[in-house]
Amino acid sequence: MPRIDEQHLITTGFSSPICAFSTTRRGGVSLPPFDSFNLGASCGDRPDAVAENRRRLGALLPGPPRWLKQVHGIRVIHLDDWRPGIEADAAWTDRPGQVACVLAADCLPVLLADSRGRCVAAVHAGWRGLAGGILASTVAALPVQANRLQAWLGPRIGPSAYEVGPEFRSHFQQHLDCLTEGPGDRLLADLAAIARAELRELGVREVRDCGLCTASDAGRFFSYRRDGRTGRMASVIFIAALTGSGSN
């Protein structure tokens, strides 16, 4: 049966036993405007196409990805507490084989991993989540010190494409240096720069950034700001199961 080609994935570079990546829009069966590897079940795509795309993703994973009902909030769950339809914007696990994931099409996906491979988390960080403290909530939920964590910032809308209103300043008073002047009274917001600053303030020492903008690369990424009706990419992280003294 067909499966997603791994060349279509954006990998994090985390070391074993951590496996983590973001998908792109390539390698699936969905028709325009969801072409082709749409993983979002609530954006208007055909259910059978989404099911096939999710099956292809599942072929790369040790277990079923635990999809969240993302609401731009700050709730964080352990995957032991997952159930279908649960509302949360971050999930973590310390159990090998459990798969944490978030969906996005401009919002910032953040993947976190303990440097010793003992726990991982996936975070959906749009501007509302960042303003509310989703990163702080996730770091606080993990059973390790922040200085043992490494973070990866996935594909998201970049600052040259992300115009926001002047009221945006009130949400990020501590990060005004992450905003620049745009046309008229508009601002250009850098979600990744805000996340980097917050993670470092929280004590996360290693922050990697893929540096990819969803809005400026229509060939590889879905973008809600660019297209409106569009699909969703997934950012996925899990701890590979150990076999004997080694790891898969």
Secondary structure, 3 states (H helix, E strand, C coil): CCCCCHHHCEECCCCCCEEEEECCCCCCCCCCCCCCCCCCCCCCCCHHHHHHHHHHHHCCCCCCEECCECCCCCCEEEHHHCCCCCECCEEEECCCCCEEEEEECCCEEEEEEECCCCCEEEEEECHHHHHHCHHHHHHHHCCCCHHHEEEEECCECCCCCCEECHHHHHHCHHHHHHEEECCCCCEEECHHHHHHHHHHHHCCCEEEECCCECCCCCCCCCCHHHHCCCCCEEEEEEECCEECCEEC
